[in-house]
C-alpha cells in the first residue's frame, strides 16, 4: 500500500476507537437489524451531503474568483503583449541592468510577458554578451516595422549550424553567434538531424 492508503487505515482505526469509547460497541455488534444498519448508513450519507453543500457554498466564491483571474491572465497573454518588438528587447535589457538578481520569471512578470519567452531571451542575451556582441538581436523588426522573430536562413548558414551542433555547441550559443533572434529553428533542425 501507499502512504495514502496507510493514512486512511489509521483514520479508520482512530474512528473505531472513538466509536467504541463513545458507544461501548464495535462494528461487530449484533443488536441491529439490516434496516437499522441501512438507516445508519443513510443518515451518514445525508450528513455527508450537507457537508458537501456547505463546502460548495463556502468555496464557490473562491473558485469563481480563481477562474476569472485565470481567464483575465490568459486573455492578457493573448493580447499581443507577448510579441517581441525592439522596445520589448530594450525593456528587458534595461530591467536586467536595473535588477541584475531578478530571475527570468520575475522579469517576465515585470514585463507582463510569458515566462518561456523571457527565459529564452535571457539565455540568448547572455550568449550574445559572452560572444562580445550587444544583447539586442540586430533585426527584431521586419522591413514594415512589424515584430519579427524569424530569421531567413541561407543554406550556408544551415550548414554552419549543423557543423556547430555536431561540435557540441548549444542552440542558444549558435543563435547568438549567428545573430538569430531565437533558437527555435535550430532546435527543430537539431531534432530533424538527430543531433
Secondary structure, DSSP 8 states (H G I E B T S, - for coil): --HHHHHHHHHHHHHHHHHHHHHS--TT-----HHHHHHHHHHHHHHHHHHHHHHHHHHHHHHHHHHHHHHHHHHHIIIIITS--HHHHHHHHHHHHHTTT--HHHHHHHHT--HHHHHHHHHHHHHHHHTT--SS-TTSB-TTS-B-------HHHHHHHHHHHHTT--HHHHHHHTT-S-SHHHHHHHHHHT-
